[in-house]
Amino acid sequence: MSVQPEEIDRRWPDAGVLRQGAERSGSFVAPPADTAVPLMNIANVLTMARIAIVPLFVAALFAGGGHQTGWRIAAAALFGLAAITDRFDGQLARKYGLVTDFGKLADPIADKALIGAALIGLSVLGDLAWWITLVICGREIGVTLLRLLVVRRGVIPAGRGGKLKTLVQSLAIGVLLLPLSGGFEAAGMALMYLAVVLTVVTGLDYVGQAARVWFAGGSGRARGA
């Protein structure tokens, strides 16, 4: 069944204005809110690909005893690939109106699985102190539990602090995964210590935001998640 132009205009009352704005800015105009978003869209595919990469990354990390140069480079490459998909799936979902409930659930799971697997793997191999892994993983578990606790009273969206924390964590892990030594290894540890500080600070901020949401019964504005 074909759709006539006038039918489209009736569904999109301001279609002409939107088209003009899109032409001037060169950006995509998202469909109306009531338009069904397909589950198998590019953003969700990237998220599922990131989840699928995690076991491959773990296998490469522990191959050859965990310290063979070739396998460590392969593990770092897989980690980097997964981290890149994390950046693009969210951007694509927001830009093209592809946000789904599945994506909201799967995206943070994929992030935590990747970061957690890398930290635990490095600690098992003796390349990272266990206290760092416990602090970061404990914070992520705690924030997830808080999110579930206050979800009926309000939503605390991720902010810039949380995104910066994730970026620094990823950079630190990427450097530590590579078979480097000397100044490069020291730089990786410096980044990891910075990641720990950001992890704790944004975690405390999230606790404060969650408390305000809980007692106020409204949504909070989180600077970190």
Buried (B, 14 or more C-beta within 10 A) or exposed (E): EEEEEEEEEEEBEEBEEEEEEEEEEEEEBBBEEEEEBEEEBBBBBBBBBBBEBBEBBBEBBBBEEBEBEEBBBBBBBBBBBBBEBBBEBBEBBEEBBBBBEBBEEBBBEBBBBBBBBBBBBBBBBEBBBEEBBEBBBEBBEEBBEBBEEBEEBBEBEBBEBBBBBBBBBBBBBBBBBBBBEEEEBEBBBEBBEBBBEBBBBBBEBBEEBBEBBBEEEEBBEBBBB
